Amino acid sequence: MTRSTLPRTGTGRAELLSRAAKATDALGLFAGASDRLRRLVPYDAAVWRVTDPVTGLMTAPIRAENLDEGGCAVYWEAELFTDNVNLFRDLARAPVPVAGLRRATGDLPARSTLYESFMRPRGLGDELRAVLRVGGRPQGHISLFRAEGRAAFGDAEMALIASLVTPLAGRLRSFAEPPAPPPDGSPSAASPGSPYGPGPGLLLFGPGGALLSVNDDALAYLDALPEGPAVPSPQGVRVPAWVRASAMKARAVAEGRDRGPVRARVRDRAGRWLVCHASCLREADGGPGASAVVIEPAKSSEIVPLIVDAYGLTDRETEVTQYIARGLPTGEIAALLHLSPHTVRDHIKAVFEKVGVSSRGALVGRLFTEYYAPPAERNITRVRHD
């Protein structure tokens, strides 16, 4: 970052966070943050992704800027199957989850397979990547790219991105909150009926990542997923890049190159929670074979951890909430947790304030119901900045 841009950083950062605080969904957050961030940290292309906070797996929605769809597979093959630098899984645990490619390689980006296979063919010279993380859990990824010939991302720019990681992740986390009930106290409208078949959706991918087979239920799920970068298949099915990446990750886990579980929660365009999980099948000789990806409706037990995390409940508050859901009175909760009844009541009061309810029944209804209303917008936005 040049000296002339530094005086604008404080104001620009405040404007970026102010817009982020007003965003109502992930795509709105990404669009507003990118518009402001580009003025502070110039870049030529970018990808903003939501991740599952429990597994760190990429999911939807995704915002891509100035990048072709066809590069997604190449990008994730380099991420999963090569000894690359600045891996997202490592950044997620790093003290500062931000890194620049040229900085990490001593200004020798060709040491990175990602640079050779993905960036160089597209005229890109440097990548700054960050994991949006809060409370130790990843909520999203950012990849910013600069064209060949431009200066590498510098220390001041990486420090600015690092200062944005927690507030942006916190806002992403909040989007998992279920909607507040109507102000008149009437029950929320029932969710629309499921458009899916009686069974789970199943997609089978070959060792090279090509789609081999898909059942009719899977086609219904794919049709309802947020639009985004997709990979064509011989069957004429456009497979979302993140679904294919799940199959690739399952193979990487089977080969010992990565760790599982390969599981991610995602909302369809109508706001229904789905779960996508993948595993690698074994050949007769014991070696890794095809990868199976299953998509099916998520049970409330799959979603409750996201909801609880979205409200920022502490571990102790979460324990108290779980006992409340079981119908236990304050005295029994205190005995089980080796706390005084007064302390338990303080925890309950704190939980009520965070969740925005005033009774135990309302709390259980907000956190443990099967219905979660759809957000305003979920489709990918693909943008060009010429």
BAKE-968308 format. One line per field, with one value per residue: residue number from 1; x, y, z of N, C-alpha, C in turn. Coordinates in pm, whole numbers, plus 50000, padded with zeros to 5 digits. Layout:
i = NUM:...
n_px = X:...
n_py = Y:...
n_pz = Z:...
ca_px = X:...
ca_py = Y:...
ca_pz = Z:...
c_px = X:...
c_py = Y:...
c_pz = Z:...
//
This chain:
i = 1:2:3:4:5:6:7:8:9:10:11:12:13:14:15:16:17:18:19:20:21:22:23:24:25:26:27:28:29:30:31:32:33:34:35:36:37:38:39:40:41:42:43:44:45:46:47:48:49:50:51:52:53:54:55:56:57:58:59:60:61:62:63:64:65:66:67:68:69:70:71:72:73:74:75:76:77:78:79:80:81:82:83:84:85:86:87:88:89:90:91:92:93:94:95:96:97:98:99:100:101:102:103:104:105:106:107:108:109:110:111:112:113:114:115:116:117:118:119:120:121:122:123:124:125:126:127:128:129:130:131:132:133:134:135:136:137:138:139:140:141:142:143:144:145:146:147:148:149:150:151:152:153:154:155:156:157:158:159:160:161:162:163:164:165:166:167:168:169:170:171:172:173:174:175:176:177:178:179:180:181:182:183:184:185:186:187:188:189:190:191:192:193:194:195:196:197:198:199:200:201:202:203:204:205:206:207:208:209:210:211:212:213:214:215:216:217:218:219:220:221:222:223:224:225:226:227:228:229:230:231:232:233:234:235:236:237:238:239:240:241:242:243:244:245:246:247:248:249:250:251:252:253:254:255:256:257:258:259:260:261:262:263:264:265:266:267:268:269:270:271:272:273:274:275:276:277:278:279:280:281:282:283:284:285:286:287:288:289:290:291:292:293:294:295:296:297:298:299:300:301:302:303:304:305:306:307:308:309:310:311:312:313:314:315:316:317:318:319:320:321:322:323:324:325:326:327:328:329:330:331:332:333:334:335:336:337:338:339:340:341:342:343:344:345:346:347:348:349:350:351:352:353:354:355:356:357:358:359:360:361:362:363:364:365:366:367:368:369:370:371:372:373:374:375:376:377:378:379:380:381:382:383:384:385:386
n_px = 50086:50061:50208:50031:49777:49736:49629:49357:49271:49161:48909:48795:48788:48606:48376:48340:48284:48055:47872:47871:47749:47489:47410:47193:47220:47457:47555:47496:47659:47914:47919:47902:48127:48334:48316:48399:48645:48807:48887:49066:49250:49370:49270:49248:49086:48862:48737:48473:48367:48129:48169:48125:48090:48159:48297:48459:48435:48394:48099:47780:47640:47842:48055:48199:48449:48558:48664:48686:48446:48549:48790:48756:48771:49040:49161:49083:49186:49460:49466:49391:49535:49809:50133:50092:50119:50012:49765:49411:49312:49525:49558:49321:49377:49584:49764:49724:49497:49566:49737:49987:50069:50311:50460:50483:50634:50880:50885:50885:50670:50634:50700:50468:50211:49955:49992:50124:49940:49688:49695:49904:49828:49607:49698:49757:49935:49972:49829:49621:49500:49244:49097:48784:48713:48571:48545:48703:48604:48568:48401:48398:48581:48825:48964:49189:49316:49597:49703:49966:50272:50191:50241:50324:50100:50123:50263:50110:49865:49792:49770:49549:49345:49354:49249:48986:48887:48759:48524:48381:48344:48187:47953:47874:47826:47600:47391:47280:47091:46755:46448:46293:45987:45658:45560:45306:45277:45167:45192:45471:45463:45397:45656:45725:45615:45823:46006:46135:46223:46140:46377:46737:46950:47186:47511:47764:48107:48391:48742:48888:48725:48509:48158:47988:47742:47400:47116:46753:46651:46871:46892:46672:46747:46981:46870:46747:46946:47157:47256:47571:47931:47987:48037:48038:47890:47900:47638:47492:47438:47486:47713:47741:48036:48125:48005:48128:48385:48354:48342:48601:48746:48672:48805:49068:49086:49063:49300:49477:49568:49430:49201:48895:48564:48382:48156:47885:47665:47395:47177:46892:46748:46497:46527:46541:46718:46985:47195:47512:47711:48007:48187:48460:48464:48588:48807:48835:49092:49141:49221:49153:48846:48565:48386:48120:47856:47616:47308:47071:46774:46848:46859:46725:46915:47148:47154:47123:47378:47485:47295:47309:47573:47551:47416:47610:47646:47805:48010:47916:47663:47547:47537:47353:47131:47079:46996:46768:46613:46559:46377:46445:46432:46553:46693:46777:46941:47142:47251:47352:47549:47710:47677:47554:47202:47145:47353:47292:47047:47139:47281:47071:46924:47111:47119:46853:46856:47046:46928:46687:46438:46180:46101:46124:45994:45974:46242:46324:46164:46277:46537:46529:46344:46223:46185:46319:46322:46341:46618:46661:46799:46989:47132:47428:47644:47796:48053:48198:48484:48594
n_py = 49881:50220:50525:50736:50629:50552:50747:50736:50495:50447:50582:50459:50191:50207:50282:50054:49857:49966:49945:49667:49595:49657:49479:49225:48965:48711:48756:49026:49133:49056:49198:49471:49490:49428:49639:49859:49767:49736:49993:50047:49838:49771:49541:49290:49071:48849:48617:48550:48352:48152:47945:47629:47659:47462:47249:47383:47358:47465:47625:47751:48085:48215:48470:48580:48763:48886:48639:48326:48060:47807:47780:47696:47420:47365:47531:47417:47160:47212:47310:47088:46858:46898:46996:47271:47628:47838:47712:47693:47542:47547:47821:47871:47795:47951:48208:48464:48479:48539:48572:48632:48525:48580:48695:48479:48301:48416:48603:48438:48312:48092:47870:47773:47546:47630:47882:47813:47641:47766:48054:48181:48107:48273:48526:48628:48754:48759:48645:48725:48576:48504:48380:48420:48449:48380:48346:48121:47974:47913:48123:48204:48248:48455:48537:48736:48874:48993:49129:49010:49187:49390:49540:49331:49220:49407:49450:49639:49625:49359:49369:49538:49376:49171:49305:49313:49061:48937:49108:49089:48814:48775:48903:48743:48508:48579:48557:48310:48316:48247:48401:48672:48636:48740:49078:49096:48872:48647:48316:48223:48208:47897:47691:47646:47350:47060:47030:46808:46465:46139:46029:46061:46286:46170:46178:46058:46062:46027:45923:46132:46347:46379:46378:46080:45956:46029:46062:46102:46241:46391:46568:46730:46854:46990:47170:47343:47465:47749:47954:47951:47930:47659:47321:47168:46856:46521:46432:46654:46802:47077:47100:47239:47416:47397:47163:46969:47014:46911:46637:46602:46668:46455:46245:46332:46309:46031:45955:46039:46298:46506:46609:46495:46577:46546:46749:46972:47241:47404:47654:47626:47796:47866:47890:47662:47444:47239:46948:46856:46584:46388:46096:45874:45593:45254:45064:44724:44648:44790:45049:45407:45492:45584:45883:45950:46177:46303:46468:46606:46689:46888:46789:46923:46895:46919:47185:47338:47384:47588:47788:47842:47928:48155:48333:48389:48253:48152:47866:47770:47892:47764:47501:47534:47609:47375:47205:47340:47294:47030:47041:47073:47200:47500:47435:47165:47194:47353:47170:46969:47108:47190:47443:47744:47804:48075:48158:48006:48120:48371:48302:48211:48446:48595:48443:48471:48745:48758:48598:48718:48667:48600:48391:48044:47866:48015:48039:47773:47732:47913:47814:47537:47453:47306:47470:47724:48044:48173:48368:48698:48696:48468:48395:48363:48638:48756:48954:49207:49411:49637
n_pz = 50000:49914:50051:50016:50030:50289:50483:50419:50507:50770:50766:50540:50621:50833:50694:50537:50733:50841:50630:50609:50848:50796:50606:50484:50407:50300:50038:50000:50196:50096:49851:49930:50099:49920:49736:49891:49989:49764:49709:49905:49912:49631:49379:49118:49067:49238:49487:49698:49959:50136:50422:50590:50930:51114:50988:50808:50537:50201:50087:49982:49965:49686:49573:49283:49113:48811:48723:48551:48525:48469:48600:48860:48928:48875:49061:49311:49288:49301:49559:49716:49639:49611:49737:49853:49929:50202:50267:50306:50521:50696:50741:50876:51134:51204:51390:51279:51035:50759:50451:50200:49872:49725:49926:50103:49955:49923:49715:49498:49327:49160:49300:49395:49323:49274:49162:48923:48791:48801:48840:48676:48404:48381:48392:48644:48921:49200:49508:49776:50052:50291:50591:50713:51034:51352:51701:51686:51476:51126:50902:50642:50328:50169:49859:49704:49406:49219:48906:48688:48699:48864:49190:49471:49731:50026:50363:50511:50379:50422:50697:50723:50610:50797:51018:50952:50953:51185:51245:50997:50979:51204:51125:50909:51050:51192:51013:51026:51219:51313:51195:51374:51558:51435:51518:51633:51775:51662:51518:51308:50949:50793:50663:50312:50141:50096:49794:49716:49639:49783:49870:49942:49757:49524:49399:49191:49156:48945:48986:48873:48911:48742:48678:48718:48758:48846:49055:49027:49245:49327:49115:49161:49400:49315:49138:49310:49453:49539:49264:49092:49033:48818:48706:48393:48278:48133:48136:48097:48318:48524:48764:49080:49171:49433:49521:49364:49460:49714:49661:49562:49789:49956:49830:49865:50142:50168:50051:50234:50224:50328:50589:50742:50878:50564:50519:50490:50561:50395:50262:50052:49764:49853:50120:50276:50492:50394:50394:50282:50217:50176:50066:50000:49795:49804:49595:49465:49529:49752:49719:49673:49513:49327:49428:49644:49673:49885:49913:50124:50320:50606:50945:51251:51449:51307:51246:51475:51611:51445:51476:51752:51766:51609:51772:51952:52195:52497:52593:52840:52853:52640:52734:52946:52797:52652:52857:52935:52708:52746:52941:53208:53544:53712:53952:53914:53690:53800:53985:53816:53675:53874:53988:54147:54200:54160:53991:53765:53696:53621:53391:53231:53203:53054:52820:52729:52668:52460:52262:52232:52356:52604:52756:52854:52683:52446:52389:52333:52111:51928:51888:51841:51654:51345:51133:50935:50823:50484:50369:50219:49972:49774:49552:49352:49277:48995:48893:48689:48667:48478
ca_px = 50000:50142:50188:49918:49650:49724:49537:49218:49240:49073:48774:48745:48756:48482:48266:48321:48218:47920:47787:47859:47654:47354:47381:47091:47258:47600:47590:47497:47781:48028:47915:47936:48266:48424:48313:48481:48780:48884:48943:49173:49347:49335:49291:49192:48989:48838:48631:48424:48295:48080:48214:48058:48173:48201:48394:48544:48417:48331:47960:47722:47665:47976:48064:48322:48471:48660:48723:48604:48395:48627:48908:48727:48823:49185:49196:49069:49281:49587:49448:49371:49618:49949:50197:50080:50147:49897:49641:49304:49299:49630:49526:49210:49431:49700:49737:49668:49453:49582:49869:50009:50145:50448:50528:50510:50732:51000:50869:50905:50539:50638:50709:50332:50139:49839:50037:50156:49826:49569:49716:49983:49749:49506:49764:49753:50069:49976:49703:49608:49385:49212:48987:48700:48705:48529:48525:48777:48536:48571:48270:48413:48714:48844:49081:49208:49423:49650:49756:50111:50330:50154:50313:50267:50030:50221:50233:50000:49741:49756:49726:49413:49257:49349:49162:48848:48850:48662:48392:48308:48302:48075:47830:47835:47772:47467:47289:47218:46984:46619:46382:46212:45844:45585:45542:45175:45278:45110:45296:45529:45402:45457:45749:45667:45639:45947:45991:46226:46168:46141:46510:46845:47013:47314:47596:47884:48215:48508:48866:48932:48630:48399:48033:47961:47601:47323:46978:46653:46641:46982:46860:46580:46826:47069:46787:46705:47062:47196:47336:47710:48025:47946:48118:47952:47910:47849:47493:47428:47410:47585:47737:47803:48178:48150:47964:48239:48496:48328:48384:48747:48795:48655:48915:49191:49084:49089:49441:49559:49620:49349:49127:48750:48464:48343:48014:47856:47525:47368:47035:46853:46699:46375:46562:46545:46852:47025:47330:47584:47824:48073:48284:48527:48446:48712:48811:48856:49228:49152:49257:49038:48777:48473:48340:47974:47809:47476:47242:46942:46732:46921:46781:46748:47040:47256:47149:47129:47510:47501:47207:47367:47694:47510:47378:47726:47635:47925:47996:47831:47527:47498:47501:47229:47024:47048:46918:46635:46541:46516:46270:46493:46418:46678:46765:46843:47050:47249:47316:47427:47664:47784:47667:47444:47082:47156:47440:47216:46949:47214:47309:46944:46894:47202:47074:46730:46892:47114:46837:46575:46314:46154:46054:46191:45926:46013:46382:46327:46104:46369:46661:46519:46240:46271:46164:46403:46268:46439:46669:46611:46862:47092:47201:47562:47659:47920:48073:48318:48533:48682
ca_py = 50000:50340:50616:50825:50563:50522:50832:50702:50360:50448:50617:50356:50071:50234:50278:49914:49786:50021:49881:49525:49582:49674:49374:49131:48830:48698:48820:49169:49162:49045:49305:49597:49487:49432:49773:49946:49714:49758:50127:50047:49736:49745:49406:49273:48962:48805:48522:48555:48226:48111:47812:47569:47695:47345:47171:47467:47324:47567:47601:47862:48143:48254:48586:48578:48886:48882:48506:48235:47945:47687:47770:47649:47285:47375:47596:47326:47049:47258:47326:46962:46745:46934:47057:47413:47718:47915:47634:47747:47465:47593:47958:47872:47775:48039:48323:48566:48397:48615:48548:48665:48421:48623:48714:48348:48227:48496:48663:48335:48244:47967:47759:47731:47482:47714:47985:47754:47579:47850:48198:48224:48104:48379:48655:48674:48747:48743:48618:48746:48498:48519:48305:48501:48360:48441:48242:48002:47901:47981:48155:48232:48266:48560:48529:48857:48851:49103:49088:49011:49318:49481:49515:49229:49269:49443:49428:49725:49574:49236:49408:49588:49261:49101:49379:49296:48920:48906:49171:49034:48677:48787:48937:48621:48415:48622:48525:48181:48336:48239:48530:48701:48614:48862:49164:49079:48750:48534:48224:48247:48130:47765:47685:47577:47207:47019:46994:46699:46331:46070:45982:46158:46303:46100:46205:45975:46125:45945:45968:46259:46452:46386:46320:45952:45919:46115:46016:46207:46324:46486:46674:46824:46934:47080:47275:47436:47525:47881:47952:47986:47861:47520:47239:47088:46711:46449:46416:46783:46860:47172:47067:47350:47392:47356:47023:46891:47027:46818:46505:46604:46665:46319:46165:46376:46249:45888:45941:46087:46432:46603:46552:46512:46518:46621:46774:47115:47284:47511:47682:47636:47929:47892:47905:47535:47396:47110:46905:46788:46511:46307:45995:45807:45448:45178:44965:44587:44636:44874:45185:45498:45485:45695:45956:45968:46297:46292:46592:46575:46791:46886:46777:47036:46872:46967:47330:47403:47442:47712:47888:47878:48007:48285:48421:48417:48196:48090:47722:47748:47928:47658:47389:47569:47607:47236:47151:47401:47225:46901:47066:47068:47324:47567:47363:47047:47241:47395:47052:46901:47188:47227:47588:47787:47843:48216:48166:47952:48222:48475:48249:48209:48586:48634:48372:48537:48874:48736:48537:48809:48604:48629:48271:47920:47810:48092:48006:47643:47750:47983:47741:47394:47418:47258:47569:47844:48121:48206:48504:48775:48666:48368:48362:48420:48757:48754:49095:49244:49546:49658
ca_pz = 50000:49907:50163:49992:50062:50431:50556:50390:50554:50885:50723:50449:50699:50907:50597:50499:50843:50855:50528:50643:50958:50743:50509:50530:50367:50270:49911:50022:50271:50006:49752:49994:50146:49805:49679:49975:50005:49642:49713:50005:49872:49490:49326:48984:49068:49376:49518:49836:49979:50267:50461:50703:51045:51191:50912:50725:50397:50117:50053:49907:49832:49645:49485:49204:49039:48706:48710:48472:48598:48445:48684:48996:48948:48879:49187:49424:49271:49356:49704:49785:49597:49596:49854:49823:50041:50250:50257:50389:50645:50786:50778:50971:51268:51223:51476:51191:50921:50635:50393:50060:49804:49696:50053:50162:49874:49901:49583:49395:49326:49084:49394:49426:49213:49244:49069:48792:48724:48799:48832:48561:48280:48382:48402:48783:48977:49345:49576:49920:50098:50432:50648:50801:51151:51478:51800:51647:51368:50997:50844:50500:50271:50069:49772:49624:49308:49140:48777:48670:48677:48972:49315:49558:49849:50127:50504:50556:50321:50492:50831:50710:50593:50925:51109:50908:50960:51291:51228:50882:51015:51297:51051:50837:51149:51236:50913:51059:51315:51260:51202:51492:51532:51403:51636:51697:51854:51589:51474:51177:50842:50774:50551:50197:50138:50032:49654:49688:49638:49913:49907:49931:49627:49517:49283:49193:49080:48920:49051:48816:48943:48647:48725:48654:48766:48935:49059:49005:49365:49325:49018:49227:49494:49240:49080:49416:49517:49487:49143:49115:48944:48800:48615:48305:48287:48016:48149:48076:48449:48574:48904:49151:49196:49571:49535:49309:49553:49824:49613:49556:49928:50006:49776:49931:50276:50152:50015:50344:50196:50400:50701:50734:50789:50445:50549:50490:50561:50299:50240:49912:49729:49929:50260:50349:50523:50341:50431:50174:50273:50073:50109:49888:49794:49786:49489:49512:49584:49870:49684:49658:49386:49304:49546:49649:49739:49921:49953:50183:50417:50733:51068:51340:51521:51221:51234:51606:51640:51372:51536:51881:51737:51554:51882:52034:52329:52549:52615:52956:52815:52552:52822:53015:52697:52621:52968:52927:52602:52801:53037:53346:53622:53747:54056:53858:53605:53890:54042:53710:53634:53995:54001:54234:54124:54123:53872:53652:53655:53548:53256:53157:53168:52945:52699:52684:52609:52332:52165:52213:52402:52745:52825:52814:52566:52329:52360:52266:51980:51839:51862:51814:51557:51216:51026:50931:50710:50382:50363:50106:49844:49792:49429:49334:49194:48919:48862:48616:48691:48364
c_px = 50089:50110:50064:49784:49629:49629:49390:49174:49141:48929:48714:48708:48625:48362:48235:48244:48076:47826:47767:47755:47511:47314:47282:47119:47404:47638:47590:47620:47903:48034:47958:48079:48363:48431:48403:48626:48867:48948:49061:49286:49315:49364:49213:49088:48974:48733:48601:48336:48243:48135:48129:48144:48223:48311:48490:48528:48347:48188:47908:47656:47810:47964:48199:48331:48587:48733:48629:48562:48486:48747:48883:48787:48974:49231:49192:49153:49417:49580:49450:49475:49766:50002:50204:50115:50018:49766:49536:49293:49407:49604:49416:49258:49547:49664:49676:49628:49456:49723:49870:50098:50290:50527:50570:50617:50860:51002:50904:50775:50538:50660:50572:50268:50014:49876:50057:50032:49707:49599:49791:49903:49645:49566:49765:49889:50077:49836:49717:49483:49367:49096:48911:48662:48662:48501:48595:48715:48538:48430:48278:48559:48712:48970:49085:49328:49466:49713:49908:50158:50294:50231:50244:50191:50131:50173:50114:49866:49696:49709:49583:49314:49243:49256:49015:48795:48739:48528:48313:48260:48185:47945:47782:47769:47628:47357:47224:47105:46847:46552:46305:46066:45774:45558:45408:45164:45218:45220:45346:45458:45473:45549:45684:45701:45764:45921:46069:46156:46181:46280:46615:46894:47151:47385:47723:47988:48332:48632:48916:48837:48514:48274:48004:47812:47532:47180:46881:46638:46751:46954:46766:46654:46913:46990:46749:46821:47090:47280:47478:47800:47992:48034:48023:47986:47858:47698:47419:47391:47523:47598:47802:47947:48203:48106:48074:48361:48479:48372:48536:48808:48783:48767:49047:49200:49120:49236:49534:49617:49547:49276:48978:48696:48432:48193:47992:47707:47508:47218:47007:46791:46570:46402:46563:46690:46873:47162:47388:47703:47877:48167:48340:48509:48581:48698:48837:48994:49248:49187:49134:48979:48691:48434:48189:47942:47659:47424:47104:46902:46809:46824:46813:46878:47161:47266:47164:47268:47535:47417:47265:47490:47658:47472:47495:47716:47769:47901:47902:47685:47465:47456:47368:47111:46983:46965:46778:46551:46491:46410:46314:46472:46554:46759:46840:46959:47169:47324:47403:47554:47749:47792:47556:47323:47087:47242:47367:47114:47018:47244:47181:46907:46981:47160:46949:46763:46957:47019:46716:46441:46298:46102:46129:46126:45964:46157:46392:46270:46198:46488:46642:46405:46302:46264:46255:46364:46377:46488:46628:46671:46975:47173:47338:47555:47794:47940:48201:48353:48637:48754
c_py = 50124:50432:50702:50762:50545:50615:50798:50572:50360:50477:50509:50228:50089:50229:50134:49839:49837:49959:49733:49504:49593:49564:49274:48987:48830:48768:48972:49213:49161:49162:49438:49601:49496:49571:49868:49898:49741:49897:50137:49953:49699:49601:49393:49163:48913:48695:48535:48433:48216:47972:47760:47596:47577:47269:47255:47443:47436:47527:47722:47957:48184:48377:48582:48705:48867:48749:48416:48116:47824:47671:47712:47512:47286:47430:47495:47201:47087:47268:47192:46856:46779:46993:47207:47496:47791:47840:47691:47673:47506:47736:47964:47857:47869:48155:48440:48495:48471:48590:48587:48561:48462:48647:48579:48271:48306:48559:48567:48254:48113:47846:47701:47665:47560:47822:47926:47704:47671:47997:48242:48217:48214:48518:48713:48653:48728:48718:48654:48670:48512:48427:48398:48415:48439:48328:48112:47924:47979:48002:48181:48243:48388:48527:48654:48836:48983:49050:49089:49153:49419:49445:49406:49294:49290:49421:49511:49675:49447:49267:49462:49473:49187:49171:49363:49154:48894:48976:49118:48892:48681:48819:48816:48522:48450:48585:48390:48197:48319:48374:48548:48677:48745:48945:49146:48949:48630:48443:48259:48161:47997:47767:47611:47430:47172:46980:46869:46565:46265:46030:46090:46171:46241:46134:46122:46036:46028:46000:46101:46374:46465:46321:46192:45922:46011:46063:46133:46298:46429:46599:46777:46912:47035:47197:47380:47507:47664:47867:47995:47917:47714:47453:47159:46940:46645:46432:46546:46853:46956:47152:47187:47318:47345:47213:46932:46897:46935:46677:46496:46597:46525:46229:46203:46317:46101:45861:45990:46224:46538:46530:46581:46577:46608:46643:46925:47138:47400:47532:47684:47773:47966:47905:47778:47495:47256:47076:46826:46716:46413:46207:45927:45657:45379:45078:44827:44571:44724:45018:45273:45490:45608:45760:45977:46093:46283:46429:46556:46685:46776:46871:46896:47020:46918:47119:47402:47458:47574:47824:47937:47966:48146:48383:48452:48365:48136:47939:47693:47782:47823:47536:47415:47560:47464:47173:47211:47329:47089:46916:47066:47201:47378:47489:47242:47087:47282:47275:46981:46977:47232:47379:47620:47819:47989:48232:48114:48053:48336:48430:48249:48350:48631:48569:48440:48668:48856:48685:48627:48747:48634:48509:48149:47860:47882:48061:47875:47654:47815:47897:47599:47356:47376:47365:47689:47921:48156:48348:48570:48732:48568:48341:48427:48548:48748:48894:49113:49387:49573:49793
c_pz = 50000:50022:50143:50027:50211:50507:50533:50456:50669:50847:50635:50521:50774:50814:50558:50608:50865:50753:50560:50752:50911:50644:50567:50488:50325:50141:49924:50099:50179:49907:49813:50041:50029:49745:49759:49981:49883:49641:49809:49968:49727:49450:49196:48974:49211:49379:49667:49858:50122:50296:50576:50827:51127:51119:50829:50576:50322:50085:49974:50005:49813:49556:49415:49121:48941:48696:48633:48557:48587:48536:48821:49023:48960:49012:49302:49410:49327:49508:49776:49757:49577:49726:49831:49946:50078:50238:50351:50522:50745:50832:50884:51115:51300:51317:51400:51062:50788:50581:50247:49995:49781:49824:50112:50086:49850:49763:49470:49385:49250:49174:49427:49304:49177:49144:48930:48719:48708:48770:48705:48431:48270:48401:48541:48848:49127:49398:49724:49962:50248:50468:50741:50920:51273:51577:51765:51533:51238:50942:50694:50460:50178:49991:49687:49533:49243:49013:48779:48643:48783:49099:49396:49672:49961:50269:50551:50503:50391:50634:50828:50695:50725:51023:51073:50928:51062:51272:51109:50911:51111:51227:50970:50933:51186:51138:50937:51159:51249:51273:51332:51460:51500:51528:51705:51777:51783:51541:51334:51073:50826:50655:50436:50200:50061:49887:49618:49694:49774:49960:49897:49788:49628:49386:49299:49101:49064:48988:48999:48842:48847:48706:48647:48649:48865:48938:49046:49126:49368:49228:49079:49326:49420:49182:49183:49483:49461:49362:49174:49016:48937:48697:48526:48317:48160:48018:48123:48205:48485:48725:48973:49188:49338:49598:49481:49400:49673:49785:49608:49696:49985:49955:49844:50072:50267:50120:50126:50324:50276:50513:50684:50858:50669:50453:50555:50489:50465:50290:50091:49887:49803:50078:50340:50372:50464:50398:50314:50237:50169:50136:49985:49902:49768:49671:49549:49576:49708:49842:49668:49519:49364:49437:49536:49729:49762:49965:50006:50281:50548:50849:51158:51418:51440:51224:51367:51638:51568:51435:51669:51862:51688:51664:51976:52177:52372:52567:52732:52925:52724:52634:52892:52918:52663:52733:52972:52822:52648:52908:53181:53417:53663:53849:54003:53767:53690:53946:53938:53672:53753:54010:54101:54147:54079:53997:53749:53603:53580:53406:53171:53113:53051:52813:52643:52613:52472:52224:52139:52249:52551:52821:52774:52689:52439:52288:52283:52125:51881:51797:51809:51721:51425:51109:51042:50806:50611:50394:50234:49974:49864:49666:49424:49253:49125:48861:48782:48651:48584:48373
//
